[in-house]
Amino acid sequence: MDIFALANNNIETLSKECEDKVKDLAHEQLQLAKEFKEWVKKNAQISINLSPFVVSLMLEDAPYQNIHEVARRFAESTGESVDEVLRRFLKDKYDQRMAFDNTFAGATSFRYGALSGGCTGVIRYGTVCGVLKQDFVERLENCVCLPDDSLAMCHATGQFDPTDLCKQIAPFAYRHFIATSHRLTELPNIDSKKWSELLISRLKKPENPPEKPKQRYFEVIFMGEASLGSFECFRLFGVSYDNLIDMISLLPNDLLIQWTKQEQALLDQFQLILCTIDLESHEKRGLIYYLQQLLQSQKEQTITPEVSAILENLRLLRATQSAETQQWLEKFQTMRSDAEKNAHELQAQAYDYKRIFQAMTDKKIKIEGLT
């Protein structure tokens, strides 16, 4: 199925549906609906949440890549099949993603974002919220908006069924109709200054701790190459931003230049591998910090077999519970106290962000801390 053709076919139906919902409202509510609709049309942008690592790659002139492109790149370096890499990346979402991508034409080239009215985006996809430039969006030939996460819509019944998505998707140019139709009843209960929360809700803590924090949002799907120059600015949640700025100020001024290209390539590869490992974020950060310290202690020497062994051992840390995996993980038990976890995570984040902030300053890219 052609998802963009489906969206175009829905224009008349969804526009009328929105108008029908609004026309019988009392005068005050009608005016409120009109104002919200106009606000969305004028202010809603497309945001994409990214990890610091992905941002750092773009700062080095790499294009923004979707999960299929990253998997192909990773498969080339590991010798595995793309499908094997995707299974590790997607985990329990693999079957859902494959069902979706096998149904819609060109889905492996889709890029995903969210309709944003000025916030830090959908945090579960990354701590850095990139906002696409308006002129970049206007040049996109294929761009659609839908009222929820596409995978969630297609698997709402537990079985793959794209019927609901096919009926509710519309071209991005009609985003204000979609948003108004689906948030109309909530408008009287929220101040207009908080309308951005109707597009992307505030982070909601899960009832069950292992679950990821939940946010409600309008998904955007588009096709087209995106790079650093496609973004208007990058946003961070205010508290995280302030903490990182404080931490960065304590780091050595020469931190950005202390690694050779070989060492930086090793760190980048290290982080790529960590993306596929089922560990808690503080453990991953601890491992990155450990490797940074190891490299620092061996400054002005060649990369030793010990460092290479770390990377090789990381390859064992996939879905297996092998003796080798357990034995290797035991080496890091001293890093598991809360104080160490927090310190290592923050220092590793500060390292990542100092590189990013410095590069953004050099390239005159805007970065914001929001509350």
MARZATI-208108 format. One line per field, with one value per residue (C-alpha): x, y, z; residue number from 0; chain. Coordinates in pm, 1 decimal, m for minus. Layout:
! residues N
px: c(X_...);
py: c(Y_...);
pz: c(Z_...);
num: c(NUM_...);
chaine: c(A_...);
END
This chain:
! residues 371
px: c(0.0_109.4_77.4_111.3_m160.9_m388.2_m330.9_m420.8_m738.4_m844.5_m825.4_m1191.8_m1324.6_m1104.0_m1152.6_m1530.1_m1509.7_m1327.7_m1571.4_m1869.9_m1730.5_m1677.5_m1986.0_m2238.5_m2026.5_m2134.1_m1987.6_m1711.3_m1600.6_m1624.2_m1392.1_m1151.0_m1144.7_m1075.9_m790.5_m633.9_m664.2_m494.2_m226.1_m139.5_m125.2_112.9_325.0_341.0_675.3_830.4_1061.6_1284.2_1430.1_1788.5_2059.8_2371.6_2565.9_2345.7_2379.3_2757.7_2760.1_2559.4_2801.5_3067.6_2859.1_2689.8_2326.0_2040.4_1963.8_1658.7_1683.8_1713.1_2003.1_2179.0_2128.0_2283.1_2580.8_2620.6_2586.6_2868.0_3103.4_3006.1_2954.7_2603.8_2285.8_2075.4_1786.8_1997.2_2093.0_1732.3_1617.9_1865.2_1776.3_1399.4_1375.0_1005.1_899.3_1065.6_753.8_539.4_791.8_836.6_459.5_427.7_728.1_620.2_274.4_358.1_562.9_901.9_867.4_1235.6_1308.4_1053.4_1170.3_964.5_902.4_632.7_413.9_568.8_448.8_763.0_883.3_1157.7_974.9_910.6_1185.0_1181.9_1335.2_1626.7_1722.1_1805.9_1505.1_1588.7_1340.0_1332.7_1350.5_1026.6_1174.8_1305.7_957.6_796.4_1021.7_919.6_706.8_591.3_499.0_197.0_53.7_m145.9_m309.8_m91.3_212.3_177.7_275.9_37.0_m247.3_m180.4_m154.2_m428.3_m614.9_m304.2_m306.3_m165.8_m451.9_m373.6_m741.6_m764.5_m436.3_m540.2_m858.3_m699.3_m376.9_m357.6_m96.7_114.3_m46.5_m370.1_m210.3_m433.0_m746.1_m607.9_m497.1_m823.3_m1039.8_m853.1_m805.4_m1130.1_m1288.7_m975.0_m947.3_m1178.4_m969.4_m623.4_m468.3_m367.9_m11.4_2.2_m138.2_196.1_111.8_m187.8_51.3_314.9_209.6_439.4_636.4_417.7_585.0_479.8_273.9_508.6_874.6_1018.8_793.3_915.4_772.6_468.4_384.1_92.3_179.6_90.1_330.8_477.7_615.8_818.1_1061.3_1370.8_1734.2_1792.9_2122.5_2248.0_2151.7_1790.6_1747.1_1651.2_1762.1_1817.1_1640.1_1711.7_1492.8_1589.1_1708.7_1923.2_2055.8_2153.0_2314.8_2514.5_2628.9_2748.7_2928.5_3084.2_3228.7_3428.0_3580.7_3927.7_3927.0_4126.8_3881.0_3758.6_4100.3_4248.5_4152.3_4326.7_4109.6_4179.6_4069.7_3759.3_3664.0_3698.8_3475.5_3216.1_3222.1_3194.8_2877.0_2730.3_2776.7_2624.3_2309.7_2242.2_2302.8_2024.4_2177.9_2050.3_2155.8_2376.7_2561.6_2618.2_2740.1_2967.0_3121.1_3178.0_3341.4_3558.2_3684.9_3750.1_3956.9_4141.0_4228.8_4334.1_4568.4_4730.6_4773.8_5055.6_5063.7_4909.5_4567.8_4642.0_4493.5_4313.8_4105.6_4028.9_3927.9_3674.3_3504.4_3514.9_3365.1_3088.1_2986.0_2909.1_2665.6_2367.7_2070.7_2288.5_2344.0_2669.7_2935.8_3165.9_2906.7_2851.3_3223.1_3291.3_3010.5_3146.0_3443.2_3209.2_3031.5_3232.8_3051.0_2704.5_2655.6_2413.2_2681.7_2909.4_2627.3_2520.4_2873.8_2980.1_2659.0_2676.0_3045.4_2995.9_2697.0_2898.5_3172.7_2920.8_2749.2_3068.5_3170.1_2823.3_2799.9_3147.2_3071.8_2736.2_2903.1_3153.6_2872.9_2648.7_2370.4_2106.3_2058.2_1793.2_1715.0_1340.1_1133.6);
py: c(0.0_356.6_540.3_882.5_811.9_692.0_1019.0_1224.7_1022.2_1106.1_1484.4_1549.2_1297.2_1405.0_1775.7_1731.5_1518.7_1799.4_2063.9_1852.0_1813.7_2187.9_2338.4_2260.1_2384.9_2676.2_3010.0_3017.4_2660.2_2719.5_3018.4_2815.4_2535.2_2782.6_2941.3_2603.3_2492.6_2810.4_2778.8_2425.6_2536.3_2823.3_2677.6_2298.2_2172.7_1829.8_1713.3_1404.3_1276.9_1157.8_1011.5_1224.9_968.3_1017.4_1394.8_1362.4_1161.2_1432.7_1693.2_1500.8_1540.4_1199.1_1197.6_1123.0_752.7_544.0_207.1_11.8_227.0_198.9_m179.0_m204.1_0.0_m209.8_m537.7_m432.3_m387.4_m707.2_m945.6_m1030.3_m1012.8_m696.8_m903.3_m1027.3_m672.2_m552.7_m828.0_m707.3_m341.9_m391.9_m678.3_m743.2_m482.9_m670.3_m855.7_m542.1_m334.3_m598.8_m638.4_m261.9_m226.5_m519.5_m366.8_m12.1_61.3_217.9_180.3_97.5_454.3_620.3_871.6_926.9_1234.3_1398.1_1705.4_1953.3_2287.4_2373.0_2108.9_1848.9_1588.0_1218.3_1141.2_762.8_792.5_1010.9_1286.6_1542.8_1686.2_1809.4_2047.0_2042.5_2371.6_2494.4_2534.0_2175.2_2048.4_2257.6_2094.6_1741.6_1580.3_1294.3_1379.9_1261.9_1304.6_1059.0_1079.6_825.7_600.5_406.3_69.7_117.0_199.9_m104.8_m341.8_m199.2_m532.6_m745.4_m844.0_m642.6_m445.2_m119.4_m33.3_239.7_398.5_399.2_589.9_848.6_943.4_1277.0_1490.8_1704.1_2014.7_1904.3_1848.9_2116.5_1922.2_1601.3_1770.2_1961.4_1653.9_1449.2_1713.0_1909.1_1786.2_1873.6_2236.9_2385.1_2222.1_2351.7_2697.3_2808.1_2853.8_2474.9_2378.7_2225.4_1952.1_1854.7_1769.9_1594.1_1522.0_1559.3_1252.8_1015.6_772.9_412.8_224.8_m71.4_42.9_m185.0_m17.2_284.5_627.5_708.6_1014.8_1080.5_1238.0_1280.8_1085.8_1225.9_1003.6_1146.0_1045.4_1245.4_1285.0_1476.7_1603.6_1851.6_2142.0_2020.7_2110.2_2451.2_2379.7_2108.5_2104.2_1945.0_1916.9_2212.1_2023.8_1788.5_2082.3_2276.8_1974.2_1896.7_2256.9_2252.6_1922.8_2033.4_2341.1_2112.2_1906.3_1982.1_2237.9_2007.4_1718.6_1764.6_1711.6_1449.1_1153.8_1054.4_968.8_601.8_630.6_832.0_575.1_307.0_500.2_549.0_179.1_103.2_311.9_150.5_m190.8_m72.3_25.9_m342.9_m465.5_m522.6_m333.8_m46.3_299.0_358.6_34.2_136.4_477.6_311.9_96.3_398.0_581.0_276.5_266.4_641.0_602.2_304.8_497.9_798.4_588.2_452.9_791.2_814.1_436.7_215.6_60.2_m252.8_m600.2_m536.7_m261.7_m481.5_m756.4_m521.9_m476.7_m848.6_m926.3_m675.9_m881.2_m1163.9_m945.4_m998.8_m1212.3_m1490.1_m1566.4_m1749.3_m1806.2_m1572.7_m1297.6_m1335.4_m1355.6_m1043.0_m846.4_m929.5_m705.6_m407.6_m486.7_m218.0_38.3_m60.8_157.5_444.6_708.5_552.0_496.4_859.1_996.0_780.4_841.9_1217.0_1234.8_1025.3_1239.5_1552.6_1420.1_1351.7_1686.3_1889.1_1756.2_1834.2_2183.2_2276.5_2150.9_2330.2_2652.2_2619.4_2558.0_2829.4_2579.6_2672.4_2455.4_2525.4_2408.8_2393.9_2339.5);
pz: c(0.0_m69.6_261.9_99.0_m158.1_122.6_306.9_m0.5_m47.8_309.1_274.8_201.0_452.9_744.3_673.1_676.8_990.8_1170.7_1048.0_1153.7_1506.1_1539.9_1373.4_1647.7_1937.3_2154.0_2045.9_2308.2_2236.7_1862.8_1891.8_2104.3_1846.1_1565.7_1761.7_1839.1_1478.5_1359.1_1628.2_1513.0_1150.6_1230.8_1509.6_1487.1_1360.7_1315.1_1590.5_1594.6_1920.5_1892.5_2111.6_2172.5_1970.3_1662.4_1697.6_1721.9_1398.3_1222.0_1353.5_1164.2_845.5_857.1_736.5_974.3_929.9_1012.6_1182.3_855.3_738.5_1073.5_1068.5_720.8_834.4_1147.1_953.8_721.7_1016.8_1201.3_909.0_1027.3_823.9_837.6_972.8_1265.6_1354.7_1328.3_1562.4_1823.9_1777.5_1781.1_2030.2_2109.2_1848.8_1562.4_1441.7_1461.4_1269.4_1000.4_957.3_910.5_680.5_463.3_418.4_311.1_0.0_66.9_444.7_490.6_377.7_608.4_865.8_1178.8_1388.6_1597.2_1571.8_1815.4_1943.9_2137.9_2383.4_2422.9_2215.6_2270.6_2520.4_2489.5_2142.4_2256.5_2499.5_2229.8_2046.0_1696.4_1531.1_1151.7_964.1_813.0_465.9_481.0_568.3_295.6_35.8_136.7_m131.7_90.2_448.1_646.8_994.8_1205.2_1548.7_1729.6_1705.4_1379.3_1527.6_1819.0_1579.7_1363.5_1661.5_1884.5_1881.8_1932.5_1565.5_1276.6_1122.9_937.2_873.6_1138.8_1033.8_668.2_756.9_987.5_812.3_628.0_450.6_684.4_534.7_709.1_1050.3_1206.8_1108.1_1261.8_1584.8_1630.6_1570.3_1828.6_2102.0_2066.9_2391.9_2592.0_2483.4_2752.5_3026.3_2936.9_2919.9_2570.7_2699.4_2741.5_2402.8_2313.3_2567.5_2353.5_2071.1_2282.7_2638.8_2935.4_3033.5_3235.1_3471.9_3400.7_3657.6_3619.5_3657.4_3384.0_3127.3_2934.4_3026.5_2814.3_2610.7_2379.5_2046.3_1678.8_1460.1_1139.3_862.1_576.4_303.8_219.4_316.4_639.4_776.3_1032.6_807.9_806.1_1174.7_1309.0_1665.4_1925.5_2262.2_2598.1_2906.5_3125.3_3434.8_3226.9_3028.9_3343.1_3508.6_3196.8_3157.9_3520.8_3470.5_3142.7_3312.2_3542.7_3263.3_3121.3_2841.9_2618.5_2653.8_2298.8_2148.8_2377.1_2155.4_1836.3_1537.5_1602.4_1964.6_1876.7_1614.3_1879.7_2120.0_1845.8_1762.7_2133.4_2158.4_1848.1_2004.5_2331.3_2140.8_2080.5_2434.8_2684.7_2976.9_3187.6_3066.0_3370.6_3298.2_2937.4_3049.5_3302.5_3031.6_2806.6_3095.4_3167.8_2811.0_2813.0_3128.2_2982.3_2668.5_2872.3_3086.5_2771.2_2607.0_2355.7_2321.6_2056.8_2115.4_2315.4_2276.8_2607.3_2449.0_2150.1_2392.8_2551.3_2216.3_2149.3_2488.7_2423.0_2122.3_2363.8_2556.3_2332.5_2426.7_2568.2_2932.5_2869.7_3133.5_2939.3_2956.1_3329.2_3400.4_3199.2_3363.2_3707.8_3631.9_3650.6_3977.2_4157.7_3942.5_4060.7_4369.0_4316.4_4366.4_4108.1_3862.5_3880.3_3865.2_3573.9_3381.1_3424.8_3339.7_3025.9_2926.5_2990.3_2765.6_2487.8_2524.6_2552.7_2213.3_2079.8_2231.3_2107.9_1757.5_1756.8_1867.2_1585.5_1335.7_1488.3_1563.9_1820.4_2130.5_2394.2_2746.9_2812.1_3125.4);
num: c(0_1_2_3_4_5_6_7_8_9_10_11_12_13_14_15_16_17_18_19_20_21_22_23_24_25_26_27_28_29_30_31_32_33_34_35_36_37_38_39_40_41_42_43_44_45_46_47_48_49_50_51_52_53_54_55_56_57_58_59_60_61_62_63_64_65_66_67_68_69_70_71_72_73_74_75_76_77_78_79_80_81_82_83_84_85_86_87_88_89_90_91_92_93_94_95_96_97_98_99_100_101_102_103_104_105_106_107_108_109_110_111_112_113_114_115_116_117_118_119_120_121_122_123_124_125_126_127_128_129_130_131_132_133_134_135_136_137_138_139_140_141_142_143_144_145_146_147_148_149_150_151_152_153_154_155_156_157_158_159_160_161_162_163_164_165_166_167_168_169_170_171_172_173_174_175_176_177_178_179_180_181_182_183_184_185_186_187_188_189_190_191_192_193_194_195_196_197_198_199_200_201_202_203_204_205_206_207_208_209_210_211_212_213_214_215_216_217_218_219_220_221_222_223_224_225_226_227_228_229_230_231_232_233_234_235_236_237_238_239_240_241_242_243_244_245_246_247_248_249_250_251_252_253_254_255_256_257_258_259_260_261_262_263_264_265_266_267_268_269_270_271_272_273_274_275_276_277_278_279_280_281_282_283_284_285_286_287_288_289_290_291_292_293_294_295_296_297_298_299_300_301_302_303_304_305_306_307_308_309_310_311_312_313_314_315_316_317_318_319_320_321_322_323_324_325_326_327_328_329_330_331_332_333_334_335_336_337_338_339_340_341_342_343_344_345_346_347_348_349_350_351_352_353_354_355_356_357_358_359_360_361_362_363_364_365_366_367_368_369_370);
chaine: c(A_A_A_A_A_A_A_A_A_A_A_A_A_A_A_A_A_A_A_A_A_A_A_A_A_A_A_A_A_A_A_A_A_A_A_A_A_A_A_A_A_A_A_A_A_A_A_A_A_A_A_A_A_A_A_A_A_A_A_A_A_A_A_A_A_A_A_A_A_A_A_A_A_A_A_A_A_A_A_A_A_A_A_A_A_A_A_A_A_A_A_A_A_A_A_A_A_A_A_A_A_A_A_A_A_A_A_A_A_A_A_A_A_A_A_A_A_A_A_A_A_A_A_A_A_A_A_A_A_A_A_A_A_A_A_A_A_A_A_A_A_A_A_A_A_A_A_A_A_A_A_A_A_A_A_A_A_A_A_A_A_A_A_A_A_A_A_A_A_A_A_A_A_A_A_A_A_A_A_A_A_A_A_A_A_A_A_A_A_A_A_A_A_A_A_A_A_A_A_A_A_A_A_A_A_A_A_A_A_A_A_A_A_A_A_A_A_A_A_A_A_A_A_A_A_A_A_A_A_A_A_A_A_A_A_A_A_A_A_A_A_A_A_A_A_A_A_A_A_A_A_A_A_A_A_A_A_A_A_A_A_A_A_A_A_A_A_A_A_A_A_A_A_A_A_A_A_A_A_A_A_A_A_A_A_A_A_A_A_A_A_A_A_A_A_A_A_A_A_A_A_A_A_A_A_A_A_A_A_A_A_A_A_A_A_A_A_A_A_A_A_A_A_A_A_A_A_A_A_A_A_A_A_A_A_A_A_A_A_A_A_A_A_A_A_A_A_A_A_A_A_A_A_A_A_A_A_A_A_A_A_A_A_A_A_A_A_A_A_A_A);
END
